[in-house]
């Protein structure tokens, strides 16, 4: 009887832990991706006024500062000149509205910018690695916490089962 009570608690604890840990793990990965994309979108918003209003040399300096800080940023100027990181340039034609392009490298945030002399294209590449940064470590912590809680539940179940079956003996 003691063994059956312990197995019942083990099964119940497993189901409860899975019901909480799987959604938590999914949430962690979504939050990491969202955080990385938000940082990329923030970079777009920082550079947008410069690309829209400043001259070519001012935009070149602003893009070089962004690239030097580790961002993968590019601006395709109205005459086709690429400023910044060429890997951030979108592969195909650019539409007239902001877009997100998924690729093997990551996600490109593409923003066409209307200027008096034509349309420039501002793009920021958010690498796939940045979108998964910290996820593995968080999953390991969640798994460790799950195992710890499971072992504590088994220990408590065994003690409880022992105290319940002792009078029966």
N, C-alpha and C positions, 0 to 999 in steps of 0.2 A: 504494500500500500504506500509506503514511503517513496518508493521508486516511481510509482504512478503519479503521485502528487508532484514530485519534482519534474517529471516529464511534461505534465500538464502546464506547469508554470513555465517551463522552457519553451513550449510551443506557443503559449500566449505571449510571452515576452518577445519572442522572435517576430511574431506578427505585428505587435505594437511597435517595436523598434523599426521594422521595415516600413511601416506606415508613416513614420515620422522622418526617418533618415533618407529615404529615396526622394521625397519632395524637397527636403533640405539640400541634398546634393544637387538636384536640378536647379534650385534657386541660386545656389552658389555659382554655378556655371553661367547662368543667365545674368547675374549681377556683374560678374567679371567682364563678360562681353559688353554689357551695357555701359559699364564704366569706361572701358577702352574706347567705345564708339562716341561716348559723350566727350571724352578728351579730344578726339579727332574733330568732332563738330565744333568744339570750342576753338580749336586752331583755325578752322574755316572762318568762324565768326571774327577772329582777331585779324585775319589777313584780308577779309572781304572789303573793308573800306579802302585799304591801300590799293588793292587791285582795281577797284572801281574808280578811284579819284586820282591816284598818284601816277607819276611817270614811270617809264620802264626801269630806270636806274634805282629809283626809290623802292620799287617792288622787288627788284633783284636783291637789294640789301635786306629787305624784310624777309624774303624767302631764304636767303643764306643764313640769317640768324635762326630761323625756325629749323633749318636742316642741321645747323651746328648744334642745336639743342637736342638732337636725336629724332626729330620728327621727319617723316617721309612725305614731304610737301613738294608740289610742282605747280607751276603756272604756265599754261600754254598761252602766250601772248597773242594779240590779235593778228600778227603777221606770221604766227607759227613757231616763233622762237620759244624754246623750252627753258624755263628758269627753275632751278632746284633739282630735285631727285627725279631722274627720268623713269624710274620704276613706278612712280606714283601716277604717271600719265595714263589716262584711260585708254584701253585698246581700240575701241570702236568710236563711231561718231557720238558726239555729245548732244543731248537734247536741249531743250530750252528751259528746263526746270532742274532743280537739285535732284540728285539720284544717289543711290547706294549700289555699287557693283560688287558682287561676291566673286572672288577668284581663289585660286590655290594659295596665293600670297597673303590674302586677307580680304578686307573690305575697303573699297575705294569710296570716299565721299567726294562726289563731283558736284561743283557749283559753277554754272556758267555765269559770267559777270558782264553785263552790258556796259560798254564804254562809248564815248563819242566816236572813236575810230573803229569800232567793231565789237566783237565779243571775245573776251578772254575766258579761259577755263581754269578754275582753281580746283585742285584735287589734293586730297590727303589720303595716304594709304595707312590704314590701321592694320598692322600685321596680325596674322592669326595667333601667333604666340602671345601677343599682348592681350588678345581677347580671352586667352586661357591662363593668364598669369595668376598664380596663387591657387588655382583650382585644385590641383593635385594635392597640395599641402592641406587645404581645407577638407578635401575628401578623406585624407588619411586621419585627420583629427576627428572627423565624424565617425569613421570606422572604428578608431580606437575608443572613442566614447561609447559607441554601440557595444563593442566587445566588453568593455568595463561594466556597463550597465547590465549586460546579459549575465556576466559572472556574478555580480552582486545579487541579482535576482535569483540565480541558482543557489547561491550560498544561503540566502534568506529562506528560500523554499525548502531547502534541505533541513534547516534548523526548525522551521515550522512543521514540516512533515514528521520530524523526529519527535517533537513535543506532542503532536497529535496521535502518533502511533504508540508511544510509550504506555499510556494508560490501557490501550487495547491489548497489549502483550500481557 
